[in-house]
Amino acid sequence: MGTRQKWTGILVLLILGAGCKPPGARAMLEGREHLNGNRPQQAAAEFEKATRLLPEDWRTWNHLGLALHRGGKHADAGKAYQHAIKLMGQERMLGKREGSHVLYFNMGRLYMDAGQPIYARQHLSTFAQLESTHAAHYWLAEACRRDGRLDEAELELGRALAHQPDSARTLNRLGVVQLERKQPMKALDSFRGALKKQPDYFAAQLNLAIVLHRHSPPNVSQPRAQALAAYRKYLKMNPKAAQA
């Protein structure tokens, strides 16, 4: 159904303060360059160096967690995040001044990738309350969806769209949730809306074809003929699918 979203990185990397010692700052900067270049192993090595040079700075452990998470080492990433949380303390994390509330987001994404949507939802909900952004509500919606809370997922996607109304990806995910809620007409409108925002978005095109084919929404004339046309358009948009 085109529901899978590849995680390309946490959107909350922080800029180091001016008070860092040069060796630690250098390790952090080099680690970030590796992370931005999709080299998580090299990034983790630099961030590990930074944790030795700046062991009391929660940001070094947070960045180490990011690199380990990106590299698929979920258990080690969790340990790094937990150490950052220990350094900060829950009360300070609930404030915004030091930016450490991003740890709720990072832990939420980690729990999501580890297949623990309940814990993911709890952490992402806290983050969304502290920082209402498109990413916060989008990923909270996904955690709710995986936890079977479809009504909450639809609500959070609406909030995400309030931040980015032109997001085709969010409209597509909204359609998926609506279809899971057995609302094919609403899903159809969402998939069409996604394609209006991004005409070459083949995931939404495939979902549109599936709705027309498998659900035959009421008030849609000749749904099977429309489904066939939609499938053909999808294959034209995504030639690799035709070769699979």
Secondary structure, DSSP 8 states (H G I E B T S, - for coil): ----------S------TTS-HHHHHHHHHHHHHHHTT-HHHHHHHHHHHHHHSTT-HHHHHHHHHHHHHTT-HHHHHHHHHHHHHHH-HHHHTSSTT-TTHHHHHHHHHHHHTT-HHHHHHHHHHHHHH---HHHHHHHHHHHHHTT-HHHHHHHHHHHHHH-TT-HHHHHHHHHHHHHTT-HHHHHHHHHHHHHH-TT-HHHHHHHHHIIIII--TT-SSHHHHHHHHHHHHHHH-HHHHH-
